[in-house]
Amino acid sequence: MTMVLVWLDGILLMVKTHLKILWKDGSIMGFVSEGKEKTLLKKKQRGTFLLCFSESIRDGGITFSWVDYSPTEEDLMPILQEFLNDPNVFDSVDIL
């Protein structure tokens, strides 16, 4: 139970510190299962993506899932809070 609380605390801190605007405007759904994630992306156009809270990073992290229509799948390293501490991290990202 303690590990779950540490993980949840890390996620909440990440949202509060770095993703507050996205949470308030409804861009963040909350927690979704891998099956729901695949359903949300199914039949979407190439380039559509989801940011998901990583279940494997104890102190909170974000993973990406996207539509590519490629025959191979690749796992990417989750984004950690240290990366989000960079004040310029989103300068080159166009958030719709």
C-alpha positions in Angstrom: 0.0 0.0 0.0 2.9 2.4 0.8 4.3 2.0 -2.8 0.9 2.9 -4.2 0.7 6.0 -2.1 4.3 7.0 -3.2 3.4 6.4 -6.8 0.1 8.4 -6.5 1.8 11.2 -4.7 4.4 11.4 -7.5 1.6 11.6 -10.1 -0.3 14.3 -8.2 2.9 16.3 -7.7 3.7 16.1 -11.4 0.1 17.3 -12.4 0.1 20.0 -9.8 3.6 21.3 -10.7 3.9 20.8 -14.5 0.5 19.9 -16.0 -2.0 22.0 -14.0 -3.3 24.0 -17.1 -3.8 20.8 -19.1 -5.7 19.2 -16.1 -8.0 22.3 -15.7 -8.9 22.6 -19.4 -9.9 18.9 -19.6 -7.0 17.6 -21.6 -6.1 15.1 -19.0 -8.7 12.3 -18.5 -7.2 10.7 -15.4 -6.4 7.0 -15.3 -7.2 4.7 -18.3 -6.4 1.1 -18.8 -4.1 -0.1 -21.6 -7.3 -1.5 -23.3 -9.0 1.8 -23.1 -5.9 3.5 -24.4 -5.9 1.3 -27.5 -9.6 1.9 -28.0 -9.1 5.7 -27.8 -6.4 5.6 -30.4 -8.0 3.0 -32.7 -9.1 4.5 -36.1 -7.5 7.9 -35.2 -5.3 9.6 -37.8 -1.6 9.1 -37.8 0.2 11.4 -35.3 -2.6 11.3 -32.7 -1.1 10.6 -29.3 -1.9 10.1 -25.6 0.2 10.9 -22.6 -0.2 8.3 -19.9 0.9 8.2 -16.3 3.6 5.5 -16.1 2.7 2.6 -13.8 6.4 1.5 -13.6 8.0 4.8 -12.3 7.6 5.0 -8.6 8.0 8.8 -8.3 5.7 9.6 -11.2 6.4 9.6 -15.0 4.6 10.0 -18.3 4.7 7.6 -21.3 3.5 8.3 -24.8 1.2 6.2 -27.0 0.6 7.3 -30.6 -0.9 6.2 -33.9 1.8 5.4 -36.4 0.5 2.4 -38.5 3.9 0.8 -38.3 4.2 -3.0 -38.2 6.7 -2.7 -35.3 6.1 -1.4 -31.8 8.8 0.4 -29.8 8.9 1.0 -26.1 10.1 4.5 -25.0 11.6 5.6 -21.7 9.0 7.5 -19.6 9.5 11.2 -19.1 10.5 11.9 -15.5 9.8 14.9 -13.3 13.5 16.0 -13.7 12.8 16.5 -17.4 9.7 18.6 -16.7 11.6 20.8 -14.4 13.3 22.4 -17.4 11.3 25.7 -17.9 11.8 25.5 -21.7 10.6 21.9 -22.1 7.4 22.7 -23.9 8.7 25.6 -26.0 8.8 23.5 -29.2 5.6 21.6 -28.6 2.3 22.8 -30.1 -0.5 21.8 -27.7 -3.9 21.9 -29.3 
